[in-house]
Amino acid sequence: MTSQRNILIIALLFVSFLIWQAWQKDHAPKPPKANQTAGQMVSEDGSDNSNLGKIITIKSDVLSLSINTYGGDIYGAALLGYNQTLHSNTPFQLLTNHPDFIYIAESGLIGADGPDSTRRGQHRPVYSVTNTDFVMPEGSDELRVPLTYVVDGKTFTKEYVLHRGKYAVDVNYIIDNKTSANLEVAMYGQLKQSIDLPQDATSEGGSGLGLSSYRGGAYSSDNDNYTKYSFSDMVKKNLNVDTNVGWVAMLQHYFASAWVPAQNQPNLLYSKATDNNNIATIGFRGETVDVAPQTAQTISATLWVGPEIQQQLAETANHLDLIVDYGWLWFLSQPLFHLLKFIQGFVGNWGVSIIIITFIVRGILFPLTRAQYRSMAKMKLLQPRLQALKERYGDDRQRMSQETMALYKQEKVNPLGGCLPLIIQMPIFLALFYMLGSSVELRHAPFILWIQDLSAPDPYYILPLLMGGTMFLIQKMSPTPVADPMQQKLMMFMPLIFTVFFLWFPSGLVLYYTVSNLLTIIQQRIIYWELEKKGLHDKKKK
C-alpha cells in the first residue's frame, strides 16, 4: 500500500469521525417527553408554594442573582459580562424560572430540626430581608446579604456572599439555637432543570459536525474526578454516591452551575428524575450537624454559576475545571489552551493568538512533516521497481511480499513512513479541534473585519473556502500521485468534502486549519527544495 493511499485512508477516517460525532448528537437516546409543566414549582407534599415569597436582587460586578425569599433559592442568574447573543447588550441568562423552562439552584436545611424539612408537610421558610435590591458598593471586594428566619427561639440566617470578579458564590447557614434542646440539621444543595428545551429555545450548542454540545449533569467524588451523568442516566437510575470530597453540576456549552459542599465531611451526591416528570435534579446532602443549646453554628457550601473559566473553576474546587470538556485528549488540549491564553495576554486578540499558536505547533511538527514527505518521495522513486516485481511475481503473493520487503530493506525505506508522522500529528490536531471549539474565551471574541465571533461560523464562508482551496493546493503538490482511478476521484473530492463540513465550524477552528494549510504549503516547498538538492525529487529524476 502506498503512502498516498495511507493518507487517503486517514483522511477518510477523520471524515468518518466527524460524521459519527454528528450522528451521536442527533441519535443519542433522549429522555422521555414532559407531562408536567416545567415552571411549576412543586414541593414534596405536592403543593405549589413558590408564590409565598418575593423576589430580591443581589448584584456584583459580574453576577445578578434573583432570589425568592420563599426558601431563599436562586430563581435567576444573569452573567453581566456575557451577552445573550452577539452585540445584543442583554446579559446571558444562565438560571431562569419560566412557565416553559426552569433552571434554578436550591439549598436548605433538612433533618429533624431543619426548617426546609417537609417530612411533616410543613412549608419551607419565608425569609425576611432588609431590602429588595442589593448592589456591591464601589471599591468593595464582596457583598454579604443575610436572609433571616426566626421560629420558636431558633434563628436561621441564610447568607449569600458575592465576590468581585468571581462566579463562585458562598452560601452560609448560621444556626443560632436559643432553645434548651439540641438541634439536628443537615445542609443540602441541588440544581433543577427542565429536561426538554422549549421549541423556540436557542441553546448554546456546539457549532458544526463533531462539536456536539452536552447538556446534562456531572459529578466528582472520591473515586471519580469527573463523571458525566446525563438526563437519560438520571431517568434510568438515580445517582447515589457517598463521598468526602467532590461536587455536582449542570453543564451546557460554555456555561455551568455547580454545588460544592464542605470538603471535610461525608456528603451524599444524588439525582432525581422520573419518566413522568420533565424536571431533572442533581444535588448533595451534607452530614447531620448538632447545634447545642444557647450556641450558634455555621454550615457552608459554594455555588458556581457562570462561564467555564478554567482558572476560577480550579480555584473553586478540585477537578471542577474538568467540566471544560476537551474530550479524551484533554491532557493535550489543556496545555494548548494555557499556551493560547498566554499568547493572547500579549497580543490582545484571540484570532492573532490562534495564528501564532499555529506557527508554533507547525514548527514543532516540522521534523515529522519533513520525514513524511521524504518517505513519500522515496516511495515514488521505487514505484518502477515495485511495478517490475509485480509483473514478475504477480501470481505468487508470498514471493511478491518477500521481494518487496527485501527491496524496502535494501533501499532503507519504511513503507509506513509517509503515514506514521501524520498519525502522530492527528492527536495534536484533534486536541486543538476540541480546545478551540470548547473554550468560552472564544465566545463572541472578534478577530478582524467580518469575523466578529470566533466561536460562530464565518457568515460569508470566506475562511472555509480558503481552507478548501489551500487543501486542494496541498493535494496537487503531493509528491506521489495516485494511479488508481477510484482513489483519484476520492482525492479530488476530499477538499470539497472538508470545505462543506467546515462551513459550519467555528471561525476559530477554520482559521487554525487555514493557516495550518498555508504553512504546510510553505513547508512543502522547503522540503521539496531539499529533496531536489539530494536528487530525490521528480525534477532531478532522469
C-alpha positions as a printed NumPy array, in Angstrom:
array([[  0.   ,   0.   ,   0.   ],
       [  1.434,   3.383,  -1.   ],
       [  1.847,   6.258,   1.402],
       [ -0.701,   8.27 ,  -0.576],
       [ -3.28 ,   5.537,  -0.036],
       [ -2.459,   5.524,   3.671],
       [ -3.025,   9.274,   3.88 ],
       [ -6.29 ,   8.903,   1.98 ],
       [ -7.461,   6.285,   4.466],
       [ -6.528,   8.524,   7.405],
       [ -8.441,  11.433,   5.846],
       [-11.468,   9.219,   5.315],
       [-11.238,   8.056,   8.921],
       [-11.195,  11.685,  10.056],
       [-14.285,  12.455,   7.981],
       [-15.961,   9.334,   9.348],
       [-15.119,  10.52 ,  12.873],
       [-16.86 ,  13.846,  12.232],
       [-19.925,  12.125,  10.789],
       [-20.047,   9.712,  13.745],
       [-19.896,  12.644,  16.176],
       [-22.792,  14.32 ,  14.38 ],
       [-24.773,  11.071,  14.393],
       [-24.171,  10.704,  18.125],
       [-25.603,  14.166,  18.67 ],
       [-28.726,  13.539,  16.595],
       [-29.429,   9.924,  17.57 ],
       [-28.367,   9.691,  21.198],
       [-31.152,   8.383,  23.475],
       [-33.37 ,  11.231,  24.571],
       [-35.218,  11.465,  27.89 ],
       [-38.979,  10.956,  27.907],
       [-41.178,  13.868,  26.913],
       [-42.65 ,  16.058,  29.583],
       [-46.039,  15.52 ,  31.165],
       [-45.615,  18.253,  33.772],
       [-45.43 ,  21.986,  33.228],
       [-41.768,  22.881,  33.544],
       [-42.153,  26.049,  35.539],
       [-44.424,  24.582,  38.199],
       [-42.536,  24.544,  41.477],
       [-43.944,  21.633,  43.442],
       [-42.865,  20.67 ,  46.937],
       [-42.666,  17.107,  48.211],
       [-46.194,  17.337,  49.573],
       [-47.486,  18.166,  46.098],
       [-48.327,  21.836,  46.655],
       [-47.051,  24.833,  44.739],
       [-45.865,  27.307,  47.372],
       [-43.297,  29.381,  45.469],
       [-45.641,  32.388,  45.37 ],
       [-45.471,  32.743,  49.162],
       [-42.243,  34.746,  48.882],
       [-40.96 ,  37.726,  46.913],
       [-38.042,  38.165,  44.521],
       [-34.998,  40.152,  45.615],
       [-31.948,  41.028,  43.513],
       [-28.306,  40.661,  44.529],
       [-25.766,  42.156,  42.136],
       [-21.974,  42.156,  41.894],
       [-19.827,  43.394,  39.012],
       [-20.247,  40.079,  37.139],
       [-23.438,  38.483,  38.527],
       [-27.045,  39.474,  39.067],
       [-28.978,  36.919,  41.132],
       [-32.749,  36.789,  41.568],
       [-33.649,  35.118,  44.858],
       [-37.062,  34.044,  46.11 ],
       [-37.448,  34.684,  49.811],
       [-39.56 ,  31.511,  49.943],
       [-36.775,  29.035,  50.63 ],
       [-34.11 ,  31.566,  49.642],
       [-33.495,  29.792,  46.321],
       [-31.917,  31.354,  43.233],
       [-34.546,  31.671,  40.507],
       [-32.414,  33.679,  38.076],
       [-28.75 ,  34.347,  37.333],
       [-27.624,  36.86 ,  34.715],
       [-23.943,  36.921,  33.688],
       [-23.226,  40.623,  33.26 ],
       [-20.007,  40.159,  31.299],
       [-21.563,  37.9  ,  28.642],
       [-24.224,  38.889,  26.127],
       [-27.145,  36.612,  25.308],
       [-26.302,  36.98 ,  21.61 ],
       [-23.583,  38.857,  19.767],
       [-23.971,  42.64 ,  20.212],
       [-27.317,  42.169,  21.98 ],
       [-26.281,  44.083,  25.15 ],
       [-28.587,  41.717,  27.05 ],
       [-26.786,  39.715,  29.766],
       [-26.708,  35.973,  29.292],
       [-29.341,  34.351,  31.5  ],
       [-27.997,  31.081,  32.887],
       [-30.517,  30.35 ,  35.651],
       [-34.164,  31.118,  34.98 ],
       [-37.691,  30.299,  36.085],
       [-40.351,  30.471,  33.372],
       [-43.576,  28.558,  32.738],
       [-41.991,  26.601,  29.855],
       [-38.479,  26.139,  31.25 ],
       [-36.77 ,  26.219,  34.635],
       [-33.163,  26.067,  35.706],
       [-32.718,  27.043,  39.356],
       [-30.376,  26.493,  42.305],
       [-31.966,  25.403,  45.578],
       [-30.498,  24.914,  49.036],
       [-31.787,  24.466,  52.547],
       [-31.547,  22.819,  55.944],
       [-33.224,  19.475,  56.469],
       [-33.028,  16.892,  59.23 ],
       [-35.045,  16.617,  62.419],
       [-34.999,  20.375,  63.072],
       [-34.32 ,  21.748,  59.604],
       [-36.753,  24.492,  58.514],
       [-36.764,  23.063,  54.964],
       [-37.753,  19.569,  56.07 ],
       [-41.064,  18.514,  54.508],
       [-41.488,  15.273,  56.386],
       [-44.308,  16.804,  58.422],
       [-45.801,  18.553,  55.391],
       [-44.622,  21.98 ,  56.523],
       [-43.87 ,  24.812,  54.128],
       [-40.344,  25.966,  53.515],
       [-39.304,  29.112,  55.404],
       [-40.137,  32.57 ,  54.115],
       [-37.063,  34.673,  54.89 ],
       [-37.033,  38.296,  55.961],
       [-34.707,  40.795,  54.258],
       [-33.893,  44.44 ,  54.861],
       [-34.176,  45.431,  51.201],
       [-35.197,  44.087,  47.805],
       [-32.135,  45.226,  45.828],
       [-28.537,  44.766,  46.94 ],
       [-25.602,  46.061,  44.9  ],
       [-21.902,  45.585,  45.619],
       [-20.506,  49.02 ,  46.559],
       [-17.73 ,  50.56 ,  44.508],
       [-14.349,  49.727,  45.996],
       [-15.679,  46.736,  47.924],
       [-14.451,  43.225,  47.2  ],
       [-17.531,  41.399,  48.477],
       [-21.242,  41.74 ,  49.125],
       [-22.94 ,  39.923,  52.025],
       [-26.715,  39.59 ,  52.003],
       [-28.389,  37.895,  55.   ],
       [-31.861,  36.348,  54.815],
       [-33.362,  35.653,  58.254],
       [-35.997,  33.235,  59.505],
       [-36.982,  33.131,  63.2  ],
       [-39.149,  30.407,  64.693],
       [-39.597,  29.052,  68.252],
       [-36.394,  30.51 ,  69.67 ],
       [-34.305,  29.481,  66.671],
       [-32.822,  31.922,  64.191],
       [-31.77 ,  30.623,  60.777],
       [-29.751,  33.051,  58.683],
       [-29.083,  32.202,  55.056],
       [-26.24 ,  34.404,  53.852],
       [-25.178,  34.919,  50.244],
       [-21.638,  36.206,  49.717],
       [-20.656,  37.522,  46.278],
       [-17.036,  38.337,  45.435],
       [-15.805,  40.93 ,  42.967],
       [-14.92 ,  39.389,  39.609],
       [-15.887,  35.889,  40.788],
       [-18.642,  33.5  ,  39.785],
       [-18.293,  31.378,  42.917],
       [-20.97 ,  32.359,  45.457],
       [-20.644,  31.382,  49.116],
       [-23.848,  30.206,  50.778],
       [-23.658,  30.186,  54.589],
       [-26.262,  28.919,  57.036],
       [-25.903,  30.382,  60.529],
       [-27.992,  28.467,  63.06 ],
       [-28.49 ,  30.308,  66.356],
       [-30.071,  27.959,  68.886],
       [-31.66 ,  29.896,  71.771],
       [-33.648,  26.862,  72.945],
       [-32.835,  24.327,  75.66 ],
       [-32.596,  21.382,  73.264],
       [-30.099,  20.189,  70.66 ],
       [-30.916,  20.948,  67.031],
       [-30.174,  18.422,  64.287],
       [-29.829,  19.884,  60.8  ],
       [-28.125,  18.965,  57.54 ],
       [-27.49 ,  21.208,  54.543],
       [-28.46 ,  20.259,  51.027],
       [-27.973,  21.973,  47.706],
       [-29.422,  20.961,  44.362],
       [-29.8  ,  22.108,  40.781],
       [-33.113,  21.693,  38.982],
       [-33.509,  21.922,  35.23 ],
       [-36.149,  21.08 ,  32.658],
       [-35.123,  18.055,  30.647],
       [-36.664,  19.28 ,  27.395],
       [-35.802,  22.656,  25.938],
       [-38.668,  24.814,  24.659],
       [-39.25 ,  24.533,  20.924],
       [-38.185,  28.134,  20.321],
       [-35.116,  27.912,  22.571],
       [-31.746,  28.996,  21.21 ],
       [-29.458,  26.853,  23.335],
       [-25.711,  27.425,  23.46 ],
       [-24.999,  24.398,  21.342],
       [-21.96 ,  23.109,  19.544],
       [-21.117,  24.551,  16.179],
       [-20.557,  22.153,  13.365],
       [-20.117,  18.444,  12.987],
       [-18.103,  16.854,  15.758],
       [-18.787,  19.598,  18.299],
       [-21.986,  18.253,  19.778],
       [-22.961,  20.151,  22.9  ],
       [-23.543,  18.241,  26.125],
       [-26.385,  19.463,  28.331],
       [-26.844,  17.459,  31.49 ],
       [-25.383,  16.601,  34.856],
       [-21.91 ,  15.743,  36.125],
       [-20.258,  14.99 ,  39.443],
       [-16.927,  14.432,  41.169],
       [-16.289,  12.095,  44.093],
       [-13.588,  10.175,  45.956],
       [-13.466,   7.572,  43.19 ],
       [-14.181,   9.65 ,  40.092],
       [-12.572,  13.018,  39.416],
       [-15.13 ,  13.814,  36.724],
       [-18.112,  11.82 ,  35.502],
       [-20.969,  12.911,  33.287],
       [-24.435,  11.892,  34.463],
       [-26.886,  12.748,  31.711],
       [-30.593,  13.366,  31.985],
       [-31.125,   9.922,  30.473],
       [-28.901,   8.427,  33.169],
       [-30.972,  10.181,  35.844],
       [-34.21 ,   8.802,  34.42 ],
       [-32.789,   5.275,  34.3  ],
       [-31.215,   5.315,  37.749],
       [-30.91 ,   7.91 ,  40.494],
       [-27.37 ,   8.901,  41.426],
       [-26.46 ,   7.729,  44.931],
       [-22.788,   8.248,  45.821],
       [-21.225,   8.697,  49.264],
       [-18.067,  10.776,  49.236],
       [-15.928,  13.061,  51.396],
       [-14.957,  15.372,  48.54 ],
       [-16.486,  16.349,  45.244],
       [-19.298,  18.37 ,  43.692],
       [-22.393,  18.146,  41.477],
       [-23.028,  20.234,  38.365],
       [-25.307,  21.019,  35.449],
       [-23.408,  21.617,  32.219],
       [-24.018,  23.14 ,  28.821],
       [-21.828,  24.613,  26.101],
       [-19.591,  27.306,  27.628],
       [-21.547,  27.679,  30.918],
       [-22.199,  25.668,  34.071],
       [-23.639,  25.679,  37.567],
       [-22.238,  23.556,  40.386],
       [-22.737,  22.967,  44.094],
       [-19.538,  22.381,  46.061],
       [-20.283,  21.152,  49.615],
       [-17.832,  21.303,  52.508],
       [-14.919,  19.024,  51.626],
       [-14.154,  17.906,  55.198],
       [-17.311,  15.888,  55.836],
       [-19.278,  12.951,  54.388],
       [-21.645,  14.024,  51.604],
       [-24.28 ,  12.154,  49.644],
       [-24.48 ,  13.005,  45.942],
       [-27.882,  12.258,  44.459],
       [-30.144,  12.847,  41.496],
       [-33.895,  12.658,  40.913],
       [-35.794,  12.288,  37.654],
       [-38.767,  10.16 ,  36.662],
       [-40.377,   9.198,  33.388],
       [-43.467,  11.334,  34.094],
       [-41.611,  14.479,  35.111],
       [-39.79 ,  16.984,  32.945],
       [-37.522,  18.056,  35.816],
       [-34.055,  16.621,  36.464],
       [-32.401,  17.307,  39.811],
       [-28.828,  16.705,  40.912],
       [-27.586,  17.661,  44.342],
       [-25.76 ,  16.907,  47.577],
       [-26.743,  16.29 ,  51.191],
       [-24.202,  17.035,  53.923],
       [-23.741,  15.335,  57.247],
       [-26.085,  15.979,  60.162],
       [-24.825,  18.708,  62.491],
       [-25.759,  19.01 ,  66.167],
       [-26.215,  22.568,  67.409],
       [-26.074,  22.653,  71.222],
       [-28.458,  24.826,  73.244],
       [-27.505,  28.507,  73.511],
       [-24.865,  28.172,  70.795],
       [-24.559,  29.122,  67.128],
       [-23.002,  27.161,  64.301],
       [-22.327,  27.843,  60.623],
       [-22.675,  25.416,  57.705],
       [-21.378,  26.477,  54.294],
       [-21.247,  25.461,  50.65 ],
       [-20.201,  27.16 ,  47.429],
       [-22.305,  27.644,  44.318],
       [-20.626,  28.171,  40.967],
       [-22.844,  29.902,  38.427],
       [-21.105,  31.26 ,  35.382],
       [-18.869,  30.655,  32.363],
       [-16.457,  27.736,  32.239],
       [-13.336,  29.735,  33.102],
       [-10.74 ,  27.095,  33.934],
       [ -8.617,  29.061,  36.389],
       [-11.558,  30.155,  38.544],
       [-13.1  ,  26.69 ,  38.368],
       [ -9.862,  25.107,  39.59 ],
       [ -9.677,  27.621,  42.46 ],
       [-13.268,  26.826,  43.481],
       [-12.916,  23.049,  43.843],
       [-10.598,  20.206,  42.925],
       [-11.296,  18.858,  39.428],
       [-14.079,  21.375,  38.773],
       [-12.086,  22.683,  35.815],
       [-12.617,  19.297,  34.14 ],
       [-16.146,  20.392,  33.228],
       [-14.493,  22.231,  30.325],
       [-14.974,  19.235,  28.092],
       [-11.961,  18.731,  25.84 ],
       [-12.841,  15.095,  25.219],
       [-10.462,  12.191,  25.555],
       [ -7.485,  14.353,  24.505],
       [ -7.893,  16.765,  27.418],
       [ -4.3  ,  16.135,  28.512],
       [ -3.177,  17.758,  25.237],
       [ -5.966,  20.335,  24.933],
       [ -5.405,  21.866,  28.377],
       [ -1.724,  22.795,  27.895],
       [ -2.518,  24.044,  24.392],
       [ -5.231,  26.284,  25.846],
       [ -2.868,  27.64 ,  28.5  ],
       [ -0.36 ,  28.425,  25.755],
       [ -3.067,  30.128,  23.676],
       [ -4.185,  32.195,  26.677],
       [ -0.574,  33.153,  27.432],
       [ -0.12 ,  34.403,  23.866],
       [ -3.416,  36.297,  23.97 ],
       [ -2.225,  38.097,  27.079],
       [  0.471,  39.738,  24.927],
       [ -1.282,  40.302,  21.589],
       [ -4.793,  41.048,  22.893],
       [ -6.574,  39.296,  20.023],
       [ -7.705,  35.67 ,  20.128],
       [ -7.593,  35.346,  16.334],
       [ -3.992,  36.536,  16.177],
       [ -3.219,  34.172,  19.073],
       [ -4.631,  31.26 ,  17.065],
       [ -2.374,  32.201,  14.15 ],
       [  0.681,  32.353,  16.423],
       [ -0.079,  29.014,  18.094],
       [ -0.499,  27.515,  14.615],
       [  3.038,  28.667,  13.748],
       [  4.332,  27.169,  16.997],
       [  2.615,  23.803,  16.517],
       [  3.59 ,  23.514,  12.854],
       [  7.156,  24.492,  13.729],
       [  7.39 ,  21.787,  16.395],
       [  5.946,  19.224,  13.982],
       [  8.142,  20.274,  11.052],
       [ 10.632,  17.394,  11.532],
       [  7.739,  14.946,  11.286],
       [  6.437,  16.706,   8.183],
       [  9.888,  16.538,   6.597],
       [ 10.129,  12.819,   7.386],
       [  6.667,  12.276,   5.91 ],
       [  7.445,  13.889,   2.542],
       [ 10.934,  12.411,   2.295],
       [  9.42 ,   8.966,   2.764],
       [  6.763,   9.678,   0.157],
       [  9.401,  10.857,  -2.309],
       [ 11.489,   7.731,  -1.767],
       [  8.429,   5.57 ,  -2.241],
       [  7.776,   7.254,  -5.569],
       [ 11.313,   6.546,  -6.764],
       [ 10.745,   2.871,  -6.004],
       [  7.484,   2.658,  -7.953],
       [  9.092,   1.414, -11.239],
       [ 10.981,  -1.327,  -9.399],
       [  7.855,  -2.272,  -7.415],
       [  5.906,  -2.455, -10.67 ],
       [  8.588,  -4.724, -12.136],
       [  8.306,  -7.026,  -9.126],
       [  4.548,  -7.095,  -9.558],
       [  4.875,  -8.091, -13.192],
       [  7.421, -10.776, -12.348],
       [  5.819, -12.263,  -9.222],
       [  2.215, -11.084,  -9.547],
       [  0.803, -14.61 ,  -9.301],
       [  2.879, -15.563,  -6.276],
       [  1.755, -13.327,  -3.416],
       [  4.133, -14.792,  -0.876],
       [  7.173, -14.338,  -3.13 ],
       [  5.941, -10.884,  -4.127],
       [  5.717,  -9.879,  -0.461],
       [  9.187, -11.272,   0.302],
       [ 10.807,  -9.468,  -2.623],
       [  9.02 ,  -6.211,  -1.808],
       [ 10.2  ,  -6.275,   1.807],
       [ 13.709,  -7.107,   0.663],
       [ 13.65 ,  -4.072,  -1.636],
       [ 12.459,  -1.825,   1.197],
       [ 15.258,  -3.143,   3.402],
       [ 17.873,  -2.721,   0.709],
       [ 16.884,   0.894,  -0.01 ],
       [ 16.223,   1.687,   3.683],
       [ 12.646,   2.733,   3.024],
       [  9.793,   2.386,   5.536],
       [  6.518,   1.837,   3.633],
       [  4.639,   3.382,   6.532],
       [  6.991,   6.335,   6.803],
       [  4.574,   8.614,   4.958],
       [  1.597,   7.989,   7.215],
       [  3.174,   7.384,  10.621],
       [  4.138,  11.078,  11.071],
       [  0.608,  12.002,  10.081],
       [ -0.822,   9.552,  12.627],
       [  1.385,  11.099,  15.311],
       [  0.177,  14.591,  14.36 ],
       [ -3.523,  13.697,  14.365],
       [ -3.967,  13.705,  18.184],
       [ -2.496,  17.214,  18.337],
       [ -4.808,  18.448,  15.589],
       [ -7.829,  16.842,  17.28 ],
       [ -6.811,  18.329,  20.642],
       [ -6.738,  21.78 ,  19.039],
       [-10.037,  20.969,  17.362],
       [-11.747,  20.376,  20.712],
       [ -9.911,  23.146,  22.526],
       [-10.853,  25.848,  20.025],
       [-14.448,  24.659,  19.931],
       [-14.999,  24.393,  23.701],
       [-13.272,  27.435,  25.227],
       [-15.687,  30.12 ,  26.402],
       [-12.959,  32.74 ,  25.894],
       [-13.57 ,  32.487,  22.133],
       [-17.327,  33.083,  22.502],
       [-18.157,  36.44 ,  20.851],
       [-14.411,  37.129,  20.525],
       [-13.716,  39.272,  17.416],
       [-10.835,  38.749,  15.003],
       [-10.766,  41.188,  12.089],
       [-13.176,  42.651,   9.56 ],
       [-16.161,  40.333,   9.095],
       [-15.094,  37.798,  11.755],
       [-16.705,  39.188,  14.918],
       [-17.252,  35.891,  16.748],
       [-14.57 ,  33.199,  16.631],
       [-16.987,  30.689,  18.171],
       [-19.521,  31.104,  15.325],
       [-19.28 ,  30.034,  11.671],
       [-17.931,  32.506,   9.129],
       [-21.059,  34.419,   7.998],
       [-19.726,  34.785,   4.454],
       [-17.96 ,  31.384,   4.227],
       [-14.703,  33.054,   3.188],
       [-12.466,  31.147,   5.608],
       [-13.94 ,  27.701,   4.752],
       [-13.44 ,  28.392,   1.032],
       [ -9.85 ,  29.484,   1.666],
       [ -9.317,  26.342,   3.735],
       [-10.667,  24.178,   0.898],
       [ -8.517,  25.983,  -1.657],
       [ -5.338,  25.517,   0.364],
       [ -6.204,  21.855,   0.917],
       [ -6.586,  21.448,  -2.85 ],
       [ -3.159,  23.049,  -3.409],
       [ -1.579,  20.694,  -0.861],
       [ -3.13 ,  17.744,  -2.684],
       [ -1.818,  18.961,  -6.055],
       [  1.668,  19.447,  -4.608],
       [  1.687,  15.91 ,  -3.201],
       [  4.832,  14.054,  -4.348],
       [  3.119,  10.726,  -5.009],
       [  0.19 ,  10.836,  -7.457],
       [ -2.411,   8.127,  -7.144],
       [ -2.635,   5.774, -10.088],
       [ -5.904,   4.074,  -9.222],
       [ -8.854,   5.965, -10.847],
       [-11.161,   5.417,  -7.867],
       [ -8.563,   6.793,  -5.455],
       [ -8.003,   9.74 ,  -7.793],
       [-11.699,  10.61 ,  -7.631],
       [-11.754,  10.297,  -3.853],
       [ -8.695,  12.516,  -3.508],
       [-10.221,  15.053,  -5.896],
       [-13.399,  15.323,  -3.849],
       [-11.67 ,  15.346,  -0.443],
       [-11.1  ,  19.157,  -0.335],
       [-14.716,  19.681,  -1.371],
       [-15.993,  17.34 ,   1.374],
       [-13.902,  19.062,   4.033],
       [-14.98 ,  22.501,   2.781],
       [-18.642,  21.549,   3.169],
       [-18.017,  20.325,   6.733],
       [-16.072,  23.445,   7.67 ],
       [-18.862,  25.772,   6.527],
       [-20.492,  25.188,   9.933],
       [-17.366,  25.026,  12.055],
       [-16.487,  27.889,  14.427],
       [-14.375,  30.535,  12.727],
       [-11.548,  29.976,  15.193],
       [-11.236,  26.354,  14.105],
       [-11.36 ,  27.215,  10.408],
       [ -8.772,  29.948,  10.943],
       [ -6.428,  27.436,  12.534],
       [ -6.776,  24.883,   9.717],
       [ -6.473,  27.547,   7.014],
       [ -3.259,  28.956,   8.465],
       [ -2.005,  25.423,   9.071],
       [ -2.583,  24.578,   5.416],
       [ -0.742,  27.718,   4.3  ],
       [  2.208,  26.771,   6.494],
       [  2.082,  23.231,   5.101],
       [  2.39 ,  24.63 ,   1.564],
       [  5.415,  26.699,   2.6  ],
       [  6.968,  23.732,   4.373],
       [  6.374,  21.538,   1.339],
       [  8.275,  23.981,  -0.874],
       [ 11.182,  23.952,   1.602],
       [ 11.193,  20.154,   1.801],
       [ 10.989,  19.728,  -1.987],
       [ 13.903,  22.142,  -2.419],
       [ 15.933,  19.991,  -0.011],
       [ 14.914,  16.822,  -1.875],
       [ 15.857,  18.349,  -5.244],
       [ 19.306,  19.14 ,  -3.906],
       [ 19.688,  15.488,  -2.898],
       [ 18.243,  14.166,  -6.153],
       [ 15.184,  12.599,  -4.532],
       [ 12.505,  14.684,  -6.244],
       [ 10.971,  14.297,  -9.669],
       [ 12.787,  17.291, -11.117],
       [ 16.138,  15.544, -10.506],
       [ 14.959,  12.122, -11.564],
       [ 16.069,  11.14 , -15.087]])
